Amino acid sequence: MNDTTAGQWYVASLGRTLVWARLRVRDAGTAEIFDSDGNTLSYDSDDTARAALFDAEFVAFDGLDEDDALARGFSLAEVSPPQADNDAALRGLMVQSLGARA
């Protein structure tokens, strides 16, 4: 079983839809991003991987405070990074609809 929670989570918001990405830094200093399409993208360094995430308008989930989250259309109390037993199961959870606002 893979530990799909290991790594740093990034999130982008499109209206009431959240798109997740997981960044993992390898011992050799390389990095990989597991994206919402289920692809694992390799990078030569964590700086390069983070730059790619920022270019795609992702932000580090653990760096958000409640005001940041609300500005992006969600509350930290209502979301958390997806969890699954393996990357195949995780793929279906990488795009999260928050539904319509009441």
ROLUM-273384 format. One record per atom (N, C-alpha, C): x, y, z; residue number from 1; atom name; residue in one letter. Coordinates in nm, 3 decimals, padded with zeros to 5 digits. Atoms other than C-alpha are relative to their C-alpha. Layout:
BEGIN
+---------+---------+---------+-----+----+----+
|       x |       y |       z |   i | at | aa |
+---------+---------+---------+-----+----+----+
|       X |       Y |       Z | NUM | CA |  A |
...
+---------+---------+---------+-----+----+----+
//
This chain:
BEGIN
+---------+---------+---------+-----+----+----+
|       x |       y |       z |   i | at | aa |
+---------+---------+---------+-----+----+----+
|  00.084 | -00.118 |  00.000 |   1 |  N |  M |
|  00.000 |  00.000 |  00.000 |   1 | CA |  M |
|  00.089 |  00.124 |  00.000 |   1 |  C |  M |
| -00.072 | -00.127 |  00.006 |   2 |  N |  N |
|  00.128 |  00.346 | -00.091 |   2 | CA |  N |
| -00.056 |  00.095 |  00.104 |   2 |  C |  N |
|  00.047 | -00.106 | -00.089 |   3 |  N |  D |
|  00.112 |  00.632 |  00.157 |   3 | CA |  D |
| -00.029 |  00.121 | -00.087 |   3 |  C |  D |
|  00.036 | -00.108 |  00.091 |   4 |  N |  T |
| -00.080 |  00.882 | -00.053 |   4 | CA |  T |
| -00.013 |  00.134 |  00.071 |   4 |  C |  T |
|  00.008 | -00.127 | -00.072 |   5 |  N |  T |
| -00.080 |  01.145 |  00.221 |   5 | CA |  T |
|  00.137 |  00.064 |  00.014 |   5 |  C |  T |
| -00.135 | -00.054 | -00.013 |   6 |  N |  A |
|  00.299 |  01.186 |  00.225 |   6 | CA |  A |
|  00.026 |  00.101 | -00.110 |   6 |  C |  A |
| -00.028 | -00.105 |  00.095 |   7 |  N |  G |
|  00.418 |  01.500 |  00.055 |   7 | CA |  G |
| -00.071 |  00.127 |  00.041 |   7 |  C |  G |
|  00.065 | -00.127 | -00.028 |   8 |  N |  Q |
|  00.294 |  01.855 |  00.042 |   8 | CA |  Q |
| -00.113 |  00.020 | -00.099 |   8 |  C |  Q |
|  00.119 | -00.018 |  00.082 |   9 |  N |  W |
| -00.053 |  01.934 | -00.087 |   9 | CA |  W |
| -00.013 |  00.143 | -00.047 |   9 |  C |  W |
|  00.026 | -00.130 |  00.063 |  10 |  N |  Y |
| -00.134 |  02.221 | -00.323 |  10 | CA |  Y |
| -00.142 | -00.003 | -00.052 |  10 |  C |  Y |
|  00.138 | -00.008 |  00.043 |  11 |  N |  V |
| -00.478 |  02.343 | -00.422 |  11 | CA |  V |
| -00.018 |  00.122 | -00.090 |  11 |  C |  V |
|  00.044 | -00.111 |  00.086 |  12 |  N |  A |
| -00.625 |  02.560 | -00.697 |  12 | CA |  A |
| -00.152 | -00.002 |  00.003 |  12 |  C |  A |
|  00.146 | -00.006 | -00.002 |  13 |  N |  S |
| -00.982 |  02.680 | -00.703 |  13 | CA |  S |
| -00.052 |  00.063 | -00.128 |  13 |  C |  S |
|  00.071 | -00.049 |  00.118 |  14 |  N |  L |
| -01.212 |  02.732 | -00.998 |  14 | CA |  L |
| -00.147 |  00.008 |  00.040 |  14 |  C |  L |
|  00.135 | -00.012 | -00.053 |  15 |  N |  G |
| -01.537 |  02.867 | -00.861 |  15 | CA |  G |
| -00.013 | -00.084 |  00.124 |  15 |  C |  G |
|  00.022 |  00.089 | -00.114 |  16 |  N |  R |
| -01.668 |  02.601 | -00.622 |  16 | CA |  R |
|  00.063 | -00.137 | -00.022 |  16 |  C |  R |
| -00.073 |  00.124 |  00.025 |  17 |  N |  T |
| -01.433 |  02.334 | -00.758 |  17 | CA |  T |
|  00.144 |  00.017 |  00.044 |  17 |  C |  T |
| -00.140 |  00.001 | -00.041 |  18 |  N |  L |
| -01.100 |  02.252 | -00.597 |  18 | CA |  L |
|  00.075 | -00.105 | -00.080 |  18 |  C |  L |
| -00.088 |  00.091 |  00.072 |  19 |  N |  V |
| -00.818 |  02.090 | -00.790 |  19 | CA |  V |
|  00.124 | -00.018 |  00.087 |  19 |  C |  V |
| -00.111 |  00.032 | -00.089 |  20 |  N |  W |
| -00.550 |  01.916 | -00.583 |  20 | CA |  W |
|  00.122 | -00.048 | -00.077 |  20 |  C |  W |
| -00.125 |  00.055 |  00.051 |  21 |  N |  A |
| -00.185 |  01.833 | -00.653 |  21 | CA |  A |
|  00.087 | -00.034 |  00.120 |  21 |  C |  A |
| -00.089 |  00.041 | -00.110 |  22 |  N |  R |
|  00.066 |  01.650 | -00.433 |  22 | CA |  R |
|  00.144 |  00.008 | -00.048 |  22 |  C |  R |
| -00.143 | -00.012 |  00.029 |  23 |  N |  L |
|  00.435 |  01.739 | -00.435 |  23 | CA |  L |
|  00.078 | -00.089 |  00.095 |  23 |  C |  L |
| -00.092 |  00.082 | -00.080 |  24 |  N |  R |
|  00.692 |  01.487 | -00.316 |  24 | CA |  R |
|  00.142 |  00.032 | -00.042 |  24 |  C |  R |
| -00.142 | -00.021 |  00.025 |  25 |  N |  V |
|  01.062 |  01.559 | -00.285 |  25 | CA |  V |
|  00.072 | -00.130 |  00.030 |  25 |  C |  V |
| -00.073 |  00.126 | -00.014 |  26 |  N |  R |
|  01.285 |  01.257 | -00.336 |  26 | CA |  R |
|  00.135 |  00.022 |  00.067 |  26 |  C |  R |
| -00.128 | -00.008 | -00.070 |  27 |  N |  D |
|  01.605 |  01.181 | -00.145 |  27 | CA |  D |
|  00.110 |  00.060 | -00.088 |  27 |  C |  D |
| -00.103 | -00.049 |  00.093 |  28 |  N |  A |
|  01.812 |  01.265 | -00.454 |  28 | CA |  A |
| -00.015 |  00.149 | -00.030 |  28 |  C |  A |
|  00.022 | -00.142 |  00.025 |  29 |  N |  G |
|  01.667 |  01.619 | -00.456 |  29 | CA |  G |
| -00.093 |  00.027 | -00.117 |  29 |  C |  G |
|  00.098 | -00.017 |  00.107 |  30 |  N |  T |
|  01.438 |  01.557 | -00.751 |  30 | CA |  T |
| -00.139 |  00.008 |  00.063 |  30 |  C |  T |
|  00.136 | -00.012 | -00.053 |  31 |  N |  A |
|  01.064 |  01.611 | -00.715 |  31 | CA |  A |
| -00.098 | -00.057 | -00.100 |  31 |  C |  A |
|  00.107 |  00.046 |  00.087 |  32 |  N |  E |
|  00.740 |  01.474 | -00.851 |  32 | CA |  E |
| -00.132 |  00.058 |  00.048 |  32 |  C |  E |
|  00.135 | -00.050 | -00.028 |  33 |  N |  I |
|  00.388 |  01.609 | -00.872 |  33 | CA |  I |
| -00.099 | -00.103 | -00.050 |  33 |  C |  I |
|  00.114 |  00.083 |  00.039 |  34 |  N |  F |
|  00.085 |  01.382 | -00.874 |  34 | CA |  F |
| -00.113 |  00.097 | -00.027 |  34 |  C |  F |
|  00.098 | -00.103 |  00.038 |  35 |  N |  D |
| -00.174 |  01.585 | -01.064 |  35 | CA |  D |
| -00.142 | -00.056 | -00.005 |  35 |  C |  D |
|  00.142 |  00.037 | -00.002 |  36 |  N |  S |
| -00.551 |  01.580 | -01.097 |  36 | CA |  S |
| -00.039 | -00.096 | -00.112 |  36 |  C |  S |
|  00.026 |  00.097 |  00.107 |  37 |  N |  D |
| -00.531 |  01.370 | -01.415 |  37 | CA |  D |
|  00.057 | -00.138 |  00.033 |  37 |  C |  D |
| -00.062 |  00.126 | -00.039 |  38 |  N |  G |
| -00.349 |  01.094 | -01.227 |  38 | CA |  G |
|  00.139 | -00.020 | -00.055 |  38 |  C |  G |
| -00.137 |  00.006 |  00.051 |  39 |  N |  N |
| -00.015 |  01.174 | -01.389 |  39 | CA |  N |
|  00.099 |  00.031 |  00.111 |  39 |  C |  N |
| -00.110 | -00.034 | -00.089 |  40 |  N |  T |
|  00.311 |  01.177 | -01.197 |  40 | CA |  T |
|  00.105 |  00.069 | -00.086 |  40 |  C |  T |
| -00.092 | -00.083 |  00.078 |  41 |  N |  L |
|  00.526 |  01.457 | -01.337 |  41 | CA |  L |
|  00.130 |  00.015 |  00.076 |  41 |  C |  L |
| -00.132 | -00.006 | -00.065 |  42 |  N |  S |
|  00.900 |  01.453 | -01.262 |  42 | CA |  S |
|  00.069 |  00.133 | -00.029 |  42 |  C |  S |
| -00.072 | -00.127 |  00.010 |  43 |  N |  Y |
|  01.113 |  01.763 | -01.201 |  43 | CA |  Y |
|  00.140 | -00.018 |  00.057 |  43 |  C |  Y |
| -00.140 |  00.013 | -00.043 |  44 |  N |  D |
|  01.485 |  01.815 | -01.149 |  44 | CA |  D |
|  00.023 |  00.050 |  00.142 |  44 |  C |  D |
| -00.014 | -00.050 | -00.137 |  45 |  N |  S |
|  01.430 |  01.995 | -00.816 |  45 | CA |  S |
| -00.137 |  00.038 |  00.055 |  45 |  C |  S |
|  00.126 | -00.043 | -00.059 |  46 |  N |  D |
|  01.161 |  02.092 | -00.571 |  46 | CA |  D |
| -00.032 |  00.144 | -00.038 |  46 |  C |  D |
|  00.025 | -00.138 |  00.043 |  47 |  N |  D |
|  01.206 |  02.458 | -00.673 |  47 | CA |  D |
| -00.068 |  00.004 | -00.136 |  47 |  C |  D |
|  00.060 |  00.006 |  00.134 |  48 |  N |  T |
|  01.123 |  02.372 | -01.035 |  48 | CA |  T |
| -00.144 | -00.050 |  00.009 |  48 |  C |  T |
|  00.135 |  00.053 | -00.016 |  49 |  N |  A |
|  00.820 |  02.168 | -00.926 |  49 | CA |  A |
| -00.093 |  00.105 |  00.060 |  49 |  C |  A |
|  00.082 | -00.104 | -00.062 |  50 |  N |  R |
|  00.692 |  02.446 | -00.701 |  50 | CA |  R |
| -00.029 |  00.114 | -00.098 |  50 |  C |  R |
|  00.021 | -00.105 |  00.100 |  51 |  N |  A |
|  00.739 |  02.701 | -00.980 |  51 | CA |  A |
| -00.109 | -00.042 | -00.098 |  51 |  C |  A |
|  00.104 |  00.049 |  00.092 |  52 |  N |  A |
|  00.527 |  02.483 | -01.210 |  52 | CA |  A |
| -00.138 |  00.008 |  00.066 |  52 |  C |  A |
|  00.128 | -00.009 | -00.071 |  53 |  N |  L |
|  00.254 |  02.466 | -00.945 |  53 | CA |  L |
| -00.046 |  00.145 |  00.011 |  53 |  C |  L |
|  00.037 | -00.141 | -00.013 |  54 |  N |  F |
|  00.261 |  02.841 | -00.885 |  54 | CA |  F |
| -00.042 |  00.057 | -00.135 |  54 |  C |  F |
|  00.038 | -00.045 |  00.135 |  55 |  N |  D |
|  00.249 |  02.904 | -01.263 |  55 | CA |  D |
| -00.142 | -00.043 | -00.035 |  55 |  C |  D |
|  00.134 |  00.052 |  00.025 |  56 |  N |  A |
| -00.068 |  02.694 | -01.271 |  56 | CA |  A |
| -00.100 |  00.050 |  00.105 |  56 |  C |  A |
|  00.084 | -00.066 | -00.101 |  57 |  N |  E |
| -00.211 |  02.907 | -00.985 |  57 | CA |  E |
| -00.039 | -00.090 |  00.116 |  57 |  C |  E |
|  00.018 |  00.080 | -00.121 |  58 |  N |  F |
| -00.181 |  02.641 | -00.714 |  58 | CA |  F |
|  00.067 |  00.073 |  00.115 |  58 |  C |  F |
| -00.061 | -00.054 | -00.122 |  59 |  N |  V |
| -00.106 |  02.746 | -00.356 |  59 | CA |  V |
|  00.017 | -00.116 |  00.098 |  59 |  C |  V |
| -00.024 |  00.103 | -00.100 |  60 |  N |  A |
|  00.034 |  02.539 | -00.071 |  60 | CA |  A |
| -00.116 | -00.002 |  00.099 |  60 |  C |  A |
|  00.115 |  00.010 | -00.088 |  61 |  N |  F |
| -00.263 |  02.413 |  00.131 |  61 | CA |  F |
|  00.040 |  00.030 |  00.144 |  61 |  C |  F |
| -00.040 | -00.022 | -00.139 |  62 |  N |  D |
| -00.068 |  02.415 |  00.458 |  62 | CA |  D |
|  00.044 |  00.144 |  00.027 |  62 |  C |  D |
| -00.034 | -00.140 | -00.016 |  63 |  N |  G |
|  00.021 |  02.780 |  00.397 |  63 | CA |  G |
| -00.120 |  00.093 |  00.002 |  63 |  C |  G |
|  00.122 | -00.081 |  00.002 |  64 |  N |  L |
| -00.340 |  02.898 |  00.377 |  64 | CA |  L |
| -00.049 |  00.028 |  00.141 |  64 |  C |  L |
|  00.078 | -00.026 | -00.120 |  65 |  N |  D |
| -00.514 |  03.074 |  00.661 |  65 | CA |  D |
| -00.146 |  00.014 | -00.043 |  65 |  C |  D |
|  00.142 | -00.002 |  00.033 |  66 |  N |  E |
| -00.892 |  03.106 |  00.680 |  66 | CA |  E |
| -00.034 |  00.113 | -00.097 |  66 |  C |  E |
|  00.029 | -00.112 |  00.091 |  67 |  N |  D |
| -00.896 |  03.448 |  00.509 |  67 | CA |  D |
|  00.044 | -00.032 | -00.143 |  67 |  C |  D |
| -00.047 |  00.040 |  00.134 |  68 |  N |  D |
| -00.686 |  03.313 |  00.218 |  68 | CA |  D |
| -00.098 | -00.099 | -00.063 |  68 |  C |  D |
|  00.091 |  00.102 |  00.052 |  69 |  N |  A |
| -00.918 |  03.015 |  00.183 |  69 | CA |  A |
| -00.133 |  00.064 | -00.042 |  69 |  C |  A |
|  00.126 | -00.064 |  00.033 |  70 |  N |  L |
| -01.232 |  03.230 |  00.192 |  70 | CA |  L |
|  00.011 |  00.083 | -00.127 |  70 |  C |  L |
| -00.021 | -00.077 |  00.123 |  71 |  N |  A |
| -01.086 |  03.454 | -00.078 |  71 | CA |  A |
|  00.000 | -00.090 | -00.123 |  71 |  C |  A |
|  00.000 |  00.098 |  00.110 |  72 |  N |  R |
| -01.055 |  03.139 | -00.292 |  72 | CA |  R |
| -00.131 | -00.076 | -00.010 |  72 |  C |  R |
|  00.132 |  00.058 |  00.013 |  73 |  N |  G |
| -01.414 |  03.038 | -00.228 |  73 | CA |  G |
| -00.031 | -00.120 |  00.088 |  73 |  C |  G |
|  00.028 |  00.111 | -00.089 |  74 |  N |  F |
| -01.391 |  02.780 |  00.050 |  74 | CA |  F |
|  00.050 |  00.031 |  00.140 |  74 |  C |  F |
| -00.045 | -00.013 | -00.138 |  75 |  N |  S |
| -01.341 |  02.746 |  00.424 |  75 | CA |  S |
|  00.091 | -00.117 |  00.032 |  75 |  C |  S |
| -00.089 |  00.109 | -00.042 |  76 |  N |  L |
| -01.059 |  02.545 |  00.577 |  76 | CA |  L |
| -00.076 | -00.105 |  00.081 |  76 |  C |  L |
|  00.080 |  00.093 | -00.079 |  77 |  N |  A |
| -01.323 |  02.388 |  00.800 |  77 | CA |  A |
| -00.075 | -00.101 | -00.087 |  77 |  C |  A |
|  00.078 |  00.088 |  00.087 |  78 |  N |  E |
| -01.495 |  02.231 |  00.498 |  78 | CA |  E |
|  00.083 | -00.087 | -00.094 |  78 |  C |  E |
| -00.081 |  00.079 |  00.094 |  79 |  N |  V |
| -01.201 |  02.084 |  00.304 |  79 | CA |  V |
|  00.127 | -00.051 |  00.067 |  79 |  C |  V |
| -00.131 |  00.054 | -00.036 |  80 |  N |  S |
| -00.892 |  01.873 |  00.351 |  80 | CA |  S |
|  00.053 | -00.075 | -00.121 |  80 |  C |  S |
| -00.056 |  00.072 |  00.115 |  81 |  N |  P |
| -00.652 |  01.709 |  00.107 |  81 | CA |  P |
| -00.060 | -00.141 | -00.011 |  81 |  C |  P |
|  00.058 |  00.134 |  00.019 |  82 |  N |  P |
| -00.782 |  01.385 | -00.044 |  82 | CA |  P |
|  00.090 | -00.109 |  00.058 |  82 |  C |  P |
| -00.073 |  00.115 | -00.053 |  83 |  N |  Q |
| -00.681 |  01.051 |  00.103 |  83 | CA |  Q |
| -00.054 | -00.127 | -00.064 |  83 |  C |  Q |
|  00.038 |  00.130 |  00.056 |  84 |  N |  A |
| -00.682 |  00.703 | -00.047 |  84 | CA |  A |
|  00.114 | -00.098 |  00.027 |  84 |  C |  A |
| -00.100 |  00.103 | -00.026 |  85 |  N |  D |
| -00.496 |  00.374 | -00.013 |  85 | CA |  D |
|  00.110 | -00.005 | -00.104 |  85 |  C |  D |
| -00.102 |  00.003 |  00.106 |  86 |  N |  N |
| -00.312 |  00.417 | -00.344 |  86 | CA |  N |
| -00.030 |  00.111 | -00.100 |  86 |  C |  N |
|  00.014 | -00.110 |  00.095 |  87 |  N |  D |
| -00.260 |  00.665 | -00.626 |  87 | CA |  D |
| -00.114 | -00.024 | -00.099 |  87 |  C |  D |
|  00.110 |  00.028 |  00.093 |  88 |  N |  A |
| -00.511 |  00.488 | -00.852 |  88 | CA |  A |
| -00.133 |  00.043 |  00.061 |  88 |  C |  A |
|  00.123 | -00.041 | -00.069 |  89 |  N |  A |
| -00.786 |  00.543 | -00.595 |  89 | CA |  A |
|  00.000 |  00.150 |  00.027 |  89 |  C |  A |
| -00.012 | -00.143 | -00.028 |  90 |  N |  L |
| -00.657 |  00.893 | -00.519 |  90 | CA |  L |
| -00.039 |  00.084 | -00.121 |  90 |  C |  L |
|  00.026 | -00.076 |  00.124 |  91 |  N |  R |
| -00.695 |  01.002 | -00.883 |  91 | CA |  R |
| -00.142 |  00.054 | -00.005 |  91 |  C |  R |
|  00.139 | -00.041 |  00.005 |  92 |  N |  G |
| -01.073 |  01.018 | -00.857 |  92 | CA |  G |
| -00.039 |  00.105 |  00.103 |  92 |  C |  G |
|  00.029 | -00.095 | -00.108 |  93 |  N |  L |
| -01.052 |  01.244 | -00.552 |  93 | CA |  L |
|  00.073 |  00.133 | -00.018 |  93 |  C |  L |
| -00.087 | -00.117 |  00.018 |  94 |  N |  M |
| -00.816 |  01.506 | -00.695 |  94 | CA |  M |
| -00.075 |  00.125 | -00.049 |  94 |  C |  M |
|  00.086 | -00.113 |  00.036 |  95 |  N |  V |
| -01.100 |  01.727 | -00.822 |  95 | CA |  V |
| -00.122 | -00.011 |  00.090 |  95 |  C |  V |
|  00.104 |  00.003 | -00.101 |  96 |  N |  Q |
| -01.350 |  01.818 | -00.554 |  96 | CA |  Q |
| -00.100 |  00.114 | -00.023 |  96 |  C |  Q |
|  00.105 | -00.101 |  00.016 |  97 |  N |  S |
| -01.681 |  01.995 | -00.613 |  97 | CA |  S |
| -00.056 |  00.032 |  00.138 |  97 |  C |  S |
|  00.053 | -00.041 | -00.129 |  98 |  N |  L |
| -01.800 |  02.196 | -00.315 |  98 | CA |  L |
| -00.151 |  00.024 | -00.008 |  98 |  C |  L |
|  00.143 | -00.021 |  00.016 |  99 |  N |  G |
| -02.154 |  02.224 | -00.455 |  99 | CA |  G |
| -00.033 |  00.148 | -00.006 |  99 |  C |  G |
|  00.046 | -00.139 |  00.009 | 100 |  N |  A |
| -02.360 |  02.540 | -00.483 | 100 | CA |  A |
| -00.007 |  00.062 |  00.138 | 100 |  C |  A |
|  00.014 | -00.073 | -00.126 | 101 |  N |  R |
| -02.359 |  02.804 | -00.214 | 101 | CA |  R |
| -00.147 |  00.009 |  00.036 | 101 |  C |  R |
|  00.139 | -00.014 | -00.048 | 102 |  N |  A |
| -02.672 |  02.819 |  00.000 | 102 | CA |  A |
| -00.044 |  00.144 | -00.006 | 102 |  C |  A |
+---------+---------+---------+-----+----+----+
//
